[in-house]
Amino acid sequence: MNNTIEAILTFWFGELDEHGYAAEERNKLWFQGGAATDAAIRTQFGAVHKQAQQGELDHWAGQPRGRLALIIVLDQFSRNIFRG
């Protein structure tokens, strides 16, 4: 599995529990975020976001975890990267 895909999923969902659910503390990241979260996403995933925008990561869509990571990068991370 691609390490970048796994880094995105781990950042967004945290460690999954025994039922495959996201860690409870990730709710704060999703709904409360803030400047520190935006900066962390920009720093850690800004280059990945640019690659995704340019279609360089389209091959990720061929596998479920890659597709999910691509959705997170292009939808959720866009909100953090370009907020304000």
PDB file with SEQRES, HELIX, SHEET and CRYST1 records, atoms N, CA, C and O in Angstrom:
SEQRES   1 A   84  MET ASN ASN THR ILE GLU ALA ILE LEU THR PHE TRP PHE          
SEQRES   2 A   84  GLY GLU LEU ASP GLU HIS GLY TYR ALA ALA GLU GLU ARG          
SEQRES   3 A   84  ASN LYS LEU TRP PHE GLN GLY GLY ALA ALA THR ASP ALA          
SEQRES   4 A   84  ALA ILE ARG THR GLN PHE GLY ALA VAL HIS LYS GLN ALA          
SEQRES   5 A   84  GLN GLN GLY GLU LEU ASP HIS TRP ALA GLY GLN PRO ARG          
SEQRES   6 A   84  GLY ARG LEU ALA LEU ILE ILE VAL LEU ASP GLN PHE SER          
SEQRES   7 A   84  ARG ASN ILE PHE ARG GLY                                      
HELIX    1 AA1 ASN A    3  PHE A   13  1                                  11    
HELIX    2 AA2 ARG A   26  PHE A   31  1                                   6    
HELIX    3 AA3 ALA A   35  GLN A   53  1                                  19    
HELIX    4 AA4 ASP A   58  GLY A   62  5                                   5    
HELIX    5 AA5 PRO A   64  ILE A   71  1                                   8    
HELIX    6 AA6 ILE A   72  PHE A   77  3                                   6    
HELIX    7 AA7 SER A   78  ILE A   81  1                                   4    
CRYST1    1.000    1.000    1.000  90.00  90.00  90.00 P 1           1          
ATOM      1  N   MET A   1       0.845  -1.184   0.000  1.00  0.00           N  
ATOM      2  CA  MET A   1       0.000   0.000   0.000  1.00  0.00           C  
ATOM      3  C   MET A   1       0.887   1.244   0.000  1.00  0.00           C  
ATOM      4  O   MET A   1       1.956   1.267   0.610  1.00  0.00           O  
ATOM      5  N   ASN A   2       0.436   2.230  -0.669  1.00  0.00           N  
ATOM      6  CA  ASN A   2       1.142   3.496  -0.769  1.00  0.00           C  
ATOM      7  C   ASN A   2       1.203   4.180   0.597  1.00  0.00           C  
ATOM      8  O   ASN A   2       0.178   4.362   1.253  1.00  0.00           O  
ATOM      9  N   ASN A   3       2.406   4.557   1.018  1.00  0.00           N  
ATOM     10  CA  ASN A   3       2.580   5.207   2.323  1.00  0.00           C  
ATOM     11  C   ASN A   3       1.839   6.538   2.424  1.00  0.00           C  
ATOM     12  O   ASN A   3       1.353   6.896   3.497  1.00  0.00           O  
ATOM     13  N   THR A   4       1.750   7.266   1.325  1.00  0.00           N  
ATOM     14  CA  THR A   4       1.050   8.547   1.346  1.00  0.00           C  
ATOM     15  C   THR A   4      -0.445   8.333   1.570  1.00  0.00           C  
ATOM     16  O   THR A   4      -1.073   9.071   2.330  1.00  0.00           O  
ATOM     17  N   ILE A   5      -1.003   7.343   0.922  1.00  0.00           N  
ATOM     18  CA  ILE A   5      -2.421   7.014   1.132  1.00  0.00           C  
ATOM     19  C   ILE A   5      -2.655   6.696   2.599  1.00  0.00           C  
ATOM     20  O   ILE A   5      -3.594   7.208   3.208  1.00  0.00           O  
ATOM     21  N   GLU A   6      -1.811   5.861   3.158  1.00  0.00           N  
ATOM     22  CA  GLU A   6      -1.972   5.476   4.564  1.00  0.00           C  
ATOM     23  C   GLU A   6      -1.790   6.671   5.497  1.00  0.00           C  
ATOM     24  O   GLU A   6      -2.479   6.775   6.511  1.00  0.00           O  
ATOM     25  N   ALA A   7      -0.870   7.570   5.161  1.00  0.00           N  
ATOM     26  CA  ALA A   7      -0.662   8.769   5.988  1.00  0.00           C  
ATOM     27  C   ALA A   7      -1.907   9.655   5.981  1.00  0.00           C  
ATOM     28  O   ALA A   7      -2.286  10.202   7.016  1.00  0.00           O  
ATOM     29  N   ILE A   8      -2.533   9.796   4.830  1.00  0.00           N  
ATOM     30  CA  ILE A   8      -3.753  10.601   4.720  1.00  0.00           C  
ATOM     31  C   ILE A   8      -4.869   9.985   5.555  1.00  0.00           C  
ATOM     32  O   ILE A   8      -5.525  10.676   6.334  1.00  0.00           O  
ATOM     33  N   LEU A   9      -5.077   8.688   5.389  1.00  0.00           N  
ATOM     34  CA  LEU A   9      -6.159   8.012   6.115  1.00  0.00           C  
ATOM     35  C   LEU A   9      -5.922   8.027   7.620  1.00  0.00           C  
ATOM     36  O   LEU A   9      -6.859   8.218   8.396  1.00  0.00           O  
ATOM     37  N   THR A  10      -4.687   7.827   8.030  1.00  0.00           N  
ATOM     38  CA  THR A  10      -4.376   7.849   9.462  1.00  0.00           C  
ATOM     39  C   THR A  10      -4.549   9.251  10.029  1.00  0.00           C  
ATOM     40  O   THR A  10      -5.080   9.415  11.127  1.00  0.00           O  
ATOM     41  N   PHE A  11      -4.105  10.260   9.290  1.00  0.00           N  
ATOM     42  CA  PHE A  11      -4.281  11.639   9.754  1.00  0.00           C  
ATOM     43  C   PHE A  11      -5.765  11.949   9.926  1.00  0.00           C  
ATOM     44  O   PHE A  11      -6.167  12.526  10.937  1.00  0.00           O  
ATOM     45  N   TRP A  12      -6.572  11.572   8.951  1.00  0.00           N  
ATOM     46  CA  TRP A  12      -7.975  11.958   8.960  1.00  0.00           C  
ATOM     47  C   TRP A  12      -8.822  11.141   9.939  1.00  0.00           C  
ATOM     48  O   TRP A  12      -9.682  11.690  10.628  1.00  0.00           O  
ATOM     49  N   PHE A  13      -8.577   9.840   9.997  1.00  0.00           N  
ATOM     50  CA  PHE A  13      -9.416   8.965  10.821  1.00  0.00           C  
ATOM     51  C   PHE A  13      -8.780   8.564  12.143  1.00  0.00           C  
ATOM     52  O   PHE A  13      -9.483   8.102  13.041  1.00  0.00           O  
ATOM     53  N   GLY A  14      -7.472   8.728  12.286  1.00  0.00           N  
ATOM     54  CA  GLY A  14      -6.789   8.220  13.470  1.00  0.00           C  
ATOM     55  C   GLY A  14      -6.734   6.697  13.405  1.00  0.00           C  
ATOM     56  O   GLY A  14      -7.005   6.100  12.363  1.00  0.00           O  
ATOM     57  N   GLU A  15      -6.385   6.088  14.512  1.00  0.00           N  
ATOM     58  CA  GLU A  15      -6.367   4.625  14.569  1.00  0.00           C  
ATOM     59  C   GLU A  15      -7.804   4.129  14.672  1.00  0.00           C  
ATOM     60  O   GLU A  15      -8.571   4.605  15.509  1.00  0.00           O  
ATOM     61  N   LEU A  16      -8.163   3.184  13.831  1.00  0.00           N  
ATOM     62  CA  LEU A  16      -9.521   2.648  13.853  1.00  0.00           C  
ATOM     63  C   LEU A  16      -9.688   1.680  15.016  1.00  0.00           C  
ATOM     64  O   LEU A  16      -8.744   1.001  15.418  1.00  0.00           O  
ATOM     65  N   ASP A  17     -10.906   1.627  15.548  1.00  0.00           N  
ATOM     66  CA  ASP A  17     -11.158   0.695  16.648  1.00  0.00           C  
ATOM     67  C   ASP A  17     -11.412  -0.708  16.094  1.00  0.00           C  
ATOM     68  O   ASP A  17     -11.311  -0.931  14.888  1.00  0.00           O  
ATOM     69  N   GLU A  18     -11.738  -1.641  16.970  1.00  0.00           N  
ATOM     70  CA  GLU A  18     -11.912  -3.037  16.561  1.00  0.00           C  
ATOM     71  C   GLU A  18     -13.082  -3.231  15.597  1.00  0.00           C  
ATOM     72  O   GLU A  18     -13.181  -4.272  14.947  1.00  0.00           O  
ATOM     73  N   HIS A  19     -13.965  -2.242  15.499  1.00  0.00           N  
ATOM     74  CA  HIS A  19     -15.098  -2.317  14.578  1.00  0.00           C  
ATOM     75  C   HIS A  19     -14.830  -1.550  13.278  1.00  0.00           C  
ATOM     76  O   HIS A  19     -15.676  -1.513  12.384  1.00  0.00           O  
ATOM     77  N   GLY A  20     -13.664  -0.947  13.187  1.00  0.00           N  
ATOM     78  CA  GLY A  20     -13.309  -0.181  12.003  1.00  0.00           C  
ATOM     79  C   GLY A  20     -13.797   1.255  12.014  1.00  0.00           C  
ATOM     80  O   GLY A  20     -13.829   1.913  10.974  1.00  0.00           O  
ATOM     81  N   TYR A  21     -14.180   1.748  13.196  1.00  0.00           N  
ATOM     82  CA  TYR A  21     -14.658   3.126  13.315  1.00  0.00           C  
ATOM     83  C   TYR A  21     -13.505   4.078  13.626  1.00  0.00           C  
ATOM     84  O   TYR A  21     -12.515   3.710  14.259  1.00  0.00           O  
ATOM     85  N   ALA A  22     -13.669   5.307  13.159  1.00  0.00           N  
ATOM     86  CA  ALA A  22     -12.660   6.338  13.408  1.00  0.00           C  
ATOM     87  C   ALA A  22     -12.581   6.657  14.891  1.00  0.00           C  
ATOM     88  O   ALA A  22     -13.555   6.533  15.634  1.00  0.00           O  
ATOM     89  N   ALA A  23     -11.401   7.068  15.292  1.00  0.00           N  
ATOM     90  CA  ALA A  23     -11.177   7.457  16.679  1.00  0.00           C  
ATOM     91  C   ALA A  23     -12.077   8.644  17.028  1.00  0.00           C  
ATOM     92  O   ALA A  23     -12.227   9.576  16.239  1.00  0.00           O  
ATOM     93  N   GLU A  24     -12.665   8.595  18.207  1.00  0.00           N  
ATOM     94  CA  GLU A  24     -13.600   9.633  18.659  1.00  0.00           C  
ATOM     95  C   GLU A  24     -12.990  11.038  18.630  1.00  0.00           C  
ATOM     96  O   GLU A  24     -13.679  12.004  18.300  1.00  0.00           O  
ATOM     97  N   GLU A  25     -11.718  11.154  18.968  1.00  0.00           N  
ATOM     98  CA  GLU A  25     -11.098  12.488  19.015  1.00  0.00           C  
ATOM     99  C   GLU A  25     -10.978  13.132  17.635  1.00  0.00           C  
ATOM    100  O   GLU A  25     -10.735  14.335  17.540  1.00  0.00           O  
ATOM    101  N   ARG A  26     -11.144  12.353  16.566  1.00  0.00           N  
ATOM    102  CA  ARG A  26     -11.054  12.926  15.221  1.00  0.00           C  
ATOM    103  C   ARG A  26     -12.245  13.826  14.929  1.00  0.00           C  
ATOM    104  O   ARG A  26     -12.164  14.679  14.045  1.00  0.00           O  
ATOM    105  N   ASN A  27     -13.354  13.655  15.652  1.00  0.00           N  
ATOM    106  CA  ASN A  27     -14.505  14.537  15.461  1.00  0.00           C  
ATOM    107  C   ASN A  27     -14.120  15.996  15.639  1.00  0.00           C  
ATOM    108  O   ASN A  27     -14.617  16.863  14.921  1.00  0.00           O  
ATOM    109  N   LYS A  28     -13.245  16.270  16.583  1.00  0.00           N  
ATOM    110  CA  LYS A  28     -12.795  17.647  16.803  1.00  0.00           C  
ATOM    111  C   LYS A  28     -12.067  18.178  15.570  1.00  0.00           C  
ATOM    112  O   LYS A  28     -12.254  19.329  15.175  1.00  0.00           O  
ATOM    113  N   LEU A  29     -11.239  17.332  14.972  1.00  0.00           N  
ATOM    114  CA  LEU A  29     -10.515  17.718  13.764  1.00  0.00           C  
ATOM    115  C   LEU A  29     -11.504  18.034  12.646  1.00  0.00           C  
ATOM    116  O   LEU A  29     -11.357  19.037  11.947  1.00  0.00           O  
ATOM    117  N   TRP A  30     -12.505  17.184  12.478  1.00  0.00           N  
ATOM    118  CA  TRP A  30     -13.452  17.348  11.377  1.00  0.00           C  
ATOM    119  C   TRP A  30     -14.358  18.554  11.548  1.00  0.00           C  
ATOM    120  O   TRP A  30     -14.648  19.262  10.584  1.00  0.00           O  
ATOM    121  N   PHE A  31     -14.807  18.791  12.781  1.00  0.00           N  
ATOM    122  CA  PHE A  31     -15.846  19.795  12.977  1.00  0.00           C  
ATOM    123  C   PHE A  31     -15.379  21.078  13.655  1.00  0.00           C  
ATOM    124  O   PHE A  31     -16.045  22.108  13.553  1.00  0.00           O  
ATOM    125  N   GLN A  32     -14.250  21.026  14.340  1.00  0.00           N  
ATOM    126  CA  GLN A  32     -13.787  22.218  15.037  1.00  0.00           C  
ATOM    127  C   GLN A  32     -12.491  22.758  14.462  1.00  0.00           C  
ATOM    128  O   GLN A  32     -12.243  23.962  14.530  1.00  0.00           O  
ATOM    129  N   GLY A  33     -11.668  21.899  13.903  1.00  0.00           N  
ATOM    130  CA  GLY A  33     -10.445  22.299  13.219  1.00  0.00           C  
ATOM    131  C   GLY A  33      -9.766  23.526  13.780  1.00  0.00           C  
ATOM    132  O   GLY A  33      -9.430  23.579  14.963  1.00  0.00           O  
ATOM    133  N   GLY A  34      -9.566  24.516  12.919  1.00  0.00           N  
ATOM    134  CA  GLY A  34      -8.947  25.765  13.329  1.00  0.00           C  
ATOM    135  C   GLY A  34      -7.664  26.030  12.574  1.00  0.00           C  
ATOM    136  O   GLY A  34      -7.270  25.256  11.701  1.00  0.00           O  
ATOM    137  N   ALA A  35      -7.023  27.120  12.912  1.00  0.00           N  
ATOM    138  CA  ALA A  35      -5.813  27.559  12.215  1.00  0.00           C  
ATOM    139  C   ALA A  35      -4.685  26.542  12.313  1.00  0.00           C  
ATOM    140  O   ALA A  35      -3.957  26.333  11.343  1.00  0.00           O  
ATOM    141  N   ALA A  36      -4.532  25.910  13.465  1.00  0.00           N  
ATOM    142  CA  ALA A  36      -3.460  24.924  13.633  1.00  0.00           C  
ATOM    143  C   ALA A  36      -3.696  23.706  12.748  1.00  0.00           C  
ATOM    144  O   ALA A  36      -2.759  23.174  12.153  1.00  0.00           O  
ATOM    145  N   THR A  37      -4.945  23.268  12.662  1.00  0.00           N  
ATOM    146  CA  THR A  37      -5.280  22.134  11.794  1.00  0.00           C  
ATOM    147  C   THR A  37      -5.041  22.502  10.341  1.00  0.00           C  
ATOM    148  O   THR A  37      -4.453  21.724   9.590  1.00  0.00           O  
ATOM    149  N   ASP A  38      -5.492  23.678   9.944  1.00  0.00           N  
ATOM    150  CA  ASP A  38      -5.283  24.136   8.568  1.00  0.00           C  
ATOM    151  C   ASP A  38      -3.796  24.167   8.223  1.00  0.00           C  
ATOM    152  O   ASP A  38      -3.396  23.710   7.152  1.00  0.00           O  
ATOM    153  N   ALA A  39      -2.989  24.699   9.117  1.00  0.00           N  
ATOM    154  CA  ALA A  39      -1.545  24.783   8.887  1.00  0.00           C  
ATOM    155  C   ALA A  39      -0.918  23.398   8.801  1.00  0.00           C  
ATOM    156  O   ALA A  39      -0.052  23.162   7.959  1.00  0.00           O  
ATOM    157  N   ALA A  40      -1.345  22.487   9.658  1.00  0.00           N  
ATOM    158  CA  ALA A  40      -0.800  21.122   9.639  1.00  0.00           C  
ATOM    159  C   ALA A  40      -1.125  20.435   8.322  1.00  0.00           C  
ATOM    160  O   ALA A  40      -0.266  19.777   7.736  1.00  0.00           O  
ATOM    161  N   ILE A  41      -2.351  20.584   7.856  1.00  0.00           N  
ATOM    162  CA  ILE A  41      -2.740  19.966   6.586  1.00  0.00           C  
ATOM    163  C   ILE A  41      -1.979  20.606   5.434  1.00  0.00           C  
ATOM    164  O   ILE A  41      -1.504  19.900   4.545  1.00  0.00           O  
ATOM    165  N   ARG A  42      -1.856  21.929   5.434  1.00  0.00           N  
ATOM    166  CA  ARG A  42      -1.090  22.613   4.384  1.00  0.00           C  
ATOM    167  C   ARG A  42       0.344  22.111   4.348  1.00  0.00           C  
ATOM    168  O   ARG A  42       0.884  21.830   3.278  1.00  0.00           O  
ATOM    169  N   THR A  43       0.961  21.999   5.521  1.00  0.00           N  
ATOM    170  CA  THR A  43       2.361  21.575   5.603  1.00  0.00           C  
ATOM    171  C   THR A  43       2.537  20.120   5.186  1.00  0.00           C  
ATOM    172  O   THR A  43       3.412  19.796   4.383  1.00  0.00           O  
ATOM    173  N   GLN A  44       1.705  19.255   5.734  1.00  0.00           N  
ATOM    174  CA  GLN A  44       1.877  17.820   5.501  1.00  0.00           C  
ATOM    175  C   GLN A  44       1.357  17.355   4.150  1.00  0.00           C  
ATOM    176  O   GLN A  44       1.904  16.422   3.562  1.00  0.00           O  
ATOM    177  N   PHE A  45       0.293  18.004   3.647  1.00  0.00           N  
ATOM    178  CA  PHE A  45      -0.375  17.461   2.470  1.00  0.00           C  
ATOM    179  C   PHE A  45      -0.586  18.468   1.340  1.00  0.00           C  
ATOM    180  O   PHE A  45      -1.260  18.155   0.359  1.00  0.00           O  
ATOM    181  N   GLY A  46      -0.027  19.659   1.459  1.00  0.00           N  
ATOM    182  CA  GLY A  46      -0.189  20.658   0.405  1.00  0.00           C  
ATOM    183  C   GLY A  46       0.334  20.192  -0.945  1.00  0.00           C  
ATOM    184  O   GLY A  46      -0.322  20.392  -1.968  1.00  0.00           O  
ATOM    185  N   ALA A  47       1.502  19.577  -0.956  1.00  0.00           N  
ATOM    186  CA  ALA A  47       2.081  19.088  -2.217  1.00  0.00           C  
ATOM    187  C   ALA A  47       1.255  17.943  -2.793  1.00  0.00           C  
ATOM    188  O   ALA A  47       1.096  17.833  -4.009  1.00  0.00           O  
ATOM    189  N   VAL A  48       0.736  17.097  -1.921  1.00  0.00           N  
ATOM    190  CA  VAL A  48      -0.113  15.982  -2.361  1.00  0.00           C  
ATOM    191  C   VAL A  48      -1.396  16.542  -2.982  1.00  0.00           C  
ATOM    192  O   VAL A  48      -1.864  16.045  -4.006  1.00  0.00           O  
ATOM    193  N   HIS A  49      -1.953  17.568  -2.362  1.00  0.00           N  
ATOM    194  CA  HIS A  49      -3.161  18.198  -2.894  1.00  0.00           C  
ATOM    195  C   HIS A  49      -2.903  18.744  -4.301  1.00  0.00           C  
ATOM    196  O   HIS A  49      -3.729  18.569  -5.197  1.00  0.00           O  
ATOM    197  N   LYS A  50      -1.779  19.392  -4.489  1.00  0.00           N  
ATOM    198  CA  LYS A  50      -1.439  19.934  -5.810  1.00  0.00           C  
ATOM    199  C   LYS A  50      -1.321  18.817  -6.846  1.00  0.00           C  
ATOM    200  O   LYS A  50      -1.816  18.949  -7.965  1.00  0.00           O  
ATOM    201  N   GLN A  51      -0.667  17.724  -6.472  1.00  0.00           N  
ATOM    202  CA  GLN A  51      -0.557  16.575  -7.376  1.00  0.00           C  
ATOM    203  C   GLN A  51      -1.937  16.032  -7.740  1.00  0.00           C  
ATOM    204  O   GLN A  51      -2.204  15.715  -8.899  1.00  0.00           O  
ATOM    205  N   ALA A  52      -2.801  15.931  -6.745  1.00  0.00           N  
ATOM    206  CA  ALA A  52      -4.149  15.413  -6.983  1.00  0.00           C  
ATOM    207  C   ALA A  52      -4.925  16.334  -7.921  1.00  0.00           C  
ATOM    208  O   ALA A  52      -5.615  15.862  -8.824  1.00  0.00           O  
ATOM    209  N   GLN A  53      -4.816  17.641  -7.710  1.00  0.00           N  
ATOM    210  CA  GLN A  53      -5.491  18.618  -8.574  1.00  0.00           C  
ATOM    211  C   GLN A  53      -5.037  18.492 -10.019  1.00  0.00           C  
ATOM    212  O   GLN A  53      -5.824  18.694 -10.945  1.00  0.00           O  
ATOM    213  N   GLN A  54      -3.775  18.159 -10.208  1.00  0.00           N  
ATOM    214  CA  GLN A  54      -3.212  18.059 -11.553  1.00  0.00           C  
ATOM    215  C   GLN A  54      -3.451  16.691 -12.184  1.00  0.00           C  
ATOM    216  O   GLN A  54      -2.996  16.432 -13.298  1.00  0.00           O  
ATOM    217  N   GLY A  55      -4.161  15.816 -11.475  1.00  0.00           N  
ATOM    218  CA  GLY A  55      -4.479  14.496 -12.015  1.00  0.00           C  
ATOM    219  C   GLY A  55      -3.376  13.473 -11.877  1.00  0.00           C  
ATOM    220  O   GLY A  55      -3.488  12.363 -12.398  1.00  0.00           O  
ATOM    221  N   GLU A  56      -2.307  13.832 -11.179  1.00  0.00           N  
ATOM    222  CA  GLU A  56      -1.169  12.929 -11.049  1.00  0.00           C  
ATOM    223  C   GLU A  56      -1.449  11.740 -10.134  1.00  0.00           C  
ATOM    224  O   GLU A  56      -0.693  10.768 -10.128  1.00  0.00           O  
ATOM    225  N   LEU A  57      -2.528  11.814  -9.364  1.00  0.00           N  
ATOM    226  CA  LEU A  57      -2.851  10.732  -8.436  1.00  0.00           C  
ATOM    227  C   LEU A  57      -4.135  10.009  -8.832  1.00  0.00           C  
ATOM    228  O   LEU A  57      -4.709   9.280  -8.023  1.00  0.00           O  
ATOM    229  N   ASP A  58      -4.584  10.200 -10.047  1.00  0.00           N  
ATOM    230  CA  ASP A  58      -5.826   9.568 -10.496  1.00  0.00           C  
ATOM    231  C   ASP A  58      -5.782   8.048 -10.378  1.00  0.00           C  
ATOM    232  O   ASP A  58      -6.819   7.409 -10.200  1.00  0.00           O  
ATOM    233  N   HIS A  59      -4.599   7.472 -10.475  1.00  0.00           N  
ATOM    234  CA  HIS A  59      -4.473   6.015 -10.367  1.00  0.00           C  
ATOM    235  C   HIS A  59      -4.882   5.506  -8.984  1.00  0.00           C  
ATOM    236  O   HIS A  59      -5.188   4.324  -8.834  1.00  0.00           O  
ATOM    237  N   TRP A  60      -4.892   6.368  -7.983  1.00  0.00           N  
ATOM    238  CA  TRP A  60      -5.343   5.975  -6.643  1.00  0.00           C  
ATOM    239  C   TRP A  60      -6.787   5.513  -6.669  1.00  0.00           C  
ATOM    240  O   TRP A  60      -7.184   4.678  -5.856  1.00  0.00           O  
ATOM    241  N   ALA A  61      -7.577   6.042  -7.586  1.00  0.00           N  
ATOM    242  CA  ALA A  61      -9.006   5.727  -7.639  1.00  0.00           C  
ATOM    243  C   ALA A  61      -9.272   4.268  -7.986  1.00  0.00           C  
ATOM    244  O   ALA A  61     -10.407   3.803  -7.877  1.00  0.00           O  
ATOM    245  N   GLY A  62      -8.247   3.546  -8.400  1.00  0.00           N  
ATOM    246  CA  GLY A  62      -8.402   2.145  -8.762  1.00  0.00           C  
ATOM    247  C   GLY A  62      -8.483   1.193  -7.587  1.00  0.00           C  
ATOM    248  O   GLY A  62      -8.701  -0.003  -7.780  1.00  0.00           O  
ATOM    249  N   GLN A  63      -8.316   1.689  -6.387  1.00  0.00           N  
ATOM    250  CA  GLN A  63      -8.409   0.846  -5.187  1.00  0.00           C  
ATOM    251  C   GLN A  63      -9.208   1.596  -4.124  1.00  0.00           C  
ATOM    252  O   GLN A  63      -9.134   2.823  -4.056  1.00  0.00           O  
ATOM    253  N   PRO A  64      -9.960   0.892  -3.303  1.00  0.00           N  
ATOM    254  CA  PRO A  64     -10.851   1.559  -2.340  1.00  0.00           C  
ATOM    255  C   PRO A  64     -10.153   2.536  -1.397  1.00  0.00           C  
ATOM    256  O   PRO A  64     -10.635   3.655  -1.224  1.00  0.00           O  
ATOM    257  N   ARG A  65      -9.044   2.155  -0.789  1.00  0.00           N  
ATOM    258  CA  ARG A  65      -8.366   3.047   0.162  1.00  0.00           C  
ATOM    259  C   ARG A  65      -7.765   4.252  -0.557  1.00  0.00           C  
ATOM    260  O   ARG A  65      -7.761   5.362  -0.025  1.00  0.00           O  
ATOM    261  N   GLY A  66      -7.269   4.033  -1.744  1.00  0.00           N  
ATOM    262  CA  GLY A  66      -6.740   5.126  -2.547  1.00  0.00           C  
ATOM    263  C   GLY A  66      -7.833   6.093  -2.963  1.00  0.00           C  
ATOM    264  O   GLY A  66      -7.641   7.309  -2.933  1.00  0.00           O  
ATOM    265  N   ARG A  67      -8.980   5.552  -3.352  1.00  0.00           N  
ATOM    266  CA  ARG A  67     -10.110   6.396  -3.734  1.00  0.00           C  
ATOM    267  C   ARG A  67     -10.564   7.259  -2.554  1.00  0.00           C  
ATOM    268  O   ARG A  67     -10.832   8.450  -2.707  1.00  0.00           O  
ATOM    269  N   LEU A  68     -10.644   6.640  -1.383  1.00  0.00           N  
ATOM    270  CA  LEU A  68     -11.042   7.383  -0.189  1.00  0.00           C  
ATOM    271  C   LEU A  68     -10.033   8.490   0.128  1.00  0.00           C  
ATOM    272  O   LEU A  68     -10.423   9.613   0.446  1.00  0.00           O  
ATOM    273  N   ALA A  69      -8.747   8.176   0.044  1.00  0.00           N  
ATOM    274  CA  ALA A  69      -7.708   9.183   0.296  1.00  0.00           C  
ATOM    275  C   ALA A  69      -7.813  10.334  -0.700  1.00  0.00           C  
ATOM    276  O   ALA A  69      -7.643  11.497  -0.333  1.00  0.00           O  
ATOM    277  N   LEU A  70      -8.088  10.011  -1.944  1.00  0.00           N  
ATOM    278  CA  LEU A  70      -8.228  11.043  -2.974  1.00  0.00           C  
ATOM    279  C   LEU A  70      -9.422  11.956  -2.678  1.00  0.00           C  
ATOM    280  O   LEU A  70      -9.333  13.171  -2.856  1.00  0.00           O  
ATOM    281  N   ILE A  71     -10.518  11.382  -2.233  1.00  0.00           N  
ATOM    282  CA  ILE A  71     -11.692  12.180  -1.857  1.00  0.00           C  
ATOM    283  C   ILE A  71     -11.352  13.107  -0.695  1.00  0.00           C  
ATOM    284  O   ILE A  71     -11.704  14.287  -0.711  1.00  0.00           O  
ATOM    285  N   ILE A  72     -10.676  12.576   0.301  1.00  0.00           N  
ATOM    286  CA  ILE A  72     -10.299  13.395   1.461  1.00  0.00           C  
ATOM    287  C   ILE A  72      -9.399  14.551   1.030  1.00  0.00           C  
ATOM    288  O   ILE A  72      -9.603  15.692   1.442  1.00  0.00           O  
ATOM    289  N   VAL A  73      -8.413  14.249   0.207  1.00  0.00           N  
ATOM    290  CA  VAL A  73      -7.478  15.290  -0.245  1.00  0.00           C  
ATOM    291  C   VAL A  73      -8.198  16.373  -1.048  1.00  0.00           C  
ATOM    292  O   VAL A  73      -8.015  17.564  -0.797  1.00  0.00           O  
ATOM    293  N   LEU A  74      -9.012  15.954  -2.011  1.00  0.00           N  
ATOM    294  CA  LEU A  74      -9.627  16.932  -2.908  1.00  0.00           C  
ATOM    295  C   LEU A  74     -10.839  17.640  -2.303  1.00  0.00           C  
ATOM    296  O   LEU A  74     -11.133  18.778  -2.670  1.00  0.00           O  
ATOM    297  N   ASP A  75     -11.532  16.994  -1.399  1.00  0.00           N  
ATOM    298  CA  ASP A  75     -12.709  17.621  -0.805  1.00  0.00           C  
ATOM    299  C   ASP A  75     -12.393  18.249   0.549  1.00  0.00           C  
ATOM    300  O   ASP A  75     -12.512  19.462   0.717  1.00  0.00           O  
ATOM    301  N   GLN A  76     -12.001  17.442   1.489  1.00  0.00           N  
ATOM    302  CA  GLN A  76     -11.805  17.929   2.857  1.00  0.00           C  
ATOM    303  C   GLN A  76     -10.551  18.789   3.008  1.00  0.00           C  
ATOM    304  O   GLN A  76     -10.608  19.883   3.568  1.00  0.00           O  
ATOM    305  N   PHE A  77      -9.418  18.291   2.505  1.00  0.00           N  
ATOM    306  CA  PHE A  77      -8.175  19.047   2.667  1.00  0.00           C  
ATOM    307  C   PHE A  77      -8.227  20.374   1.917  1.00  0.00           C  
ATOM    308  O   PHE A  77      -7.602  21.344   2.345  1.00  0.00           O  
ATOM    309  N   SER A  78      -8.962  20.433   0.804  1.00  0.00           N  
ATOM    310  CA  SER A  78      -9.109  21.700   0.075  1.00  0.00           C  
ATOM    311  C   SER A  78      -9.690  22.779   0.972  1.00  0.00           C  
ATOM    312  O   SER A  78      -9.273  23.936   0.917  1.00  0.00           O  
ATOM    313  N   ARG A  79     -10.653  22.396   1.795  1.00  0.00           N  
ATOM    314  CA  ARG A  79     -11.292  23.353   2.703  1.00  0.00           C  
ATOM    315  C   ARG A  79     -10.279  23.921   3.694  1.00  0.00           C  
ATOM    316  O   ARG A  79     -10.306  25.108   4.018  1.00  0.00           O  
ATOM    317  N   ASN A  80      -9.385  23.051   4.170  1.00  0.00           N  
ATOM    318  CA  ASN A  80      -8.376  23.488   5.138  1.00  0.00           C  
ATOM    319  C   ASN A  80      -7.262  24.290   4.476  1.00  0.00           C  
ATOM    320  O   ASN A  80      -6.814  25.304   5.011  1.00  0.00           O  
ATOM    321  N   ILE A  81      -6.824  23.837   3.322  1.00  0.00           N  
ATOM    322  CA  ILE A  81      -5.699  24.476   2.646  1.00  0.00           C  
ATOM    323  C   ILE A  81      -6.054  25.891   2.189  1.00  0.00           C  
ATOM    324  O   ILE A  81      -5.219  26.793   2.252  1.00  0.00           O  
ATOM    325  N   PHE A  82      -7.284  26.083   1.730  1.00  0.00           N  
ATOM    326  CA  PHE A  82      -7.669  27.371   1.143  1.00  0.00           C  
ATOM    327  C   PHE A  82      -8.612  28.192   2.017  1.00  0.00           C  
ATOM    328  O   PHE A  82      -9.181  29.178   1.549  1.00  0.00           O  
ATOM    329  N   ARG A  83      -8.785  27.803   3.270  1.00  0.00           N  
ATOM    330  CA  ARG A  83      -9.689  28.555   4.156  1.00  0.00           C  
ATOM    331  C   ARG A  83      -9.182  29.993   4.328  1.00  0.00           C  
ATOM    332  O   ARG A  83      -7.981  30.242   4.443  1.00  0.00           O  
ATOM    333  N   GLY A  84     -10.125  30.914   4.341  1.00  0.00           N  
ATOM    334  CA  GLY A  84      -9.779  32.307   4.624  1.00  0.00           C  
ATOM    335  C   GLY A  84      -9.404  33.016   3.406  1.00  0.00           C  
ATOM    336  O   GLY A  84      -9.082  34.203   3.456  1.00  0.00           O  
TER     337      GLY A  84                                                      
END                                                                             
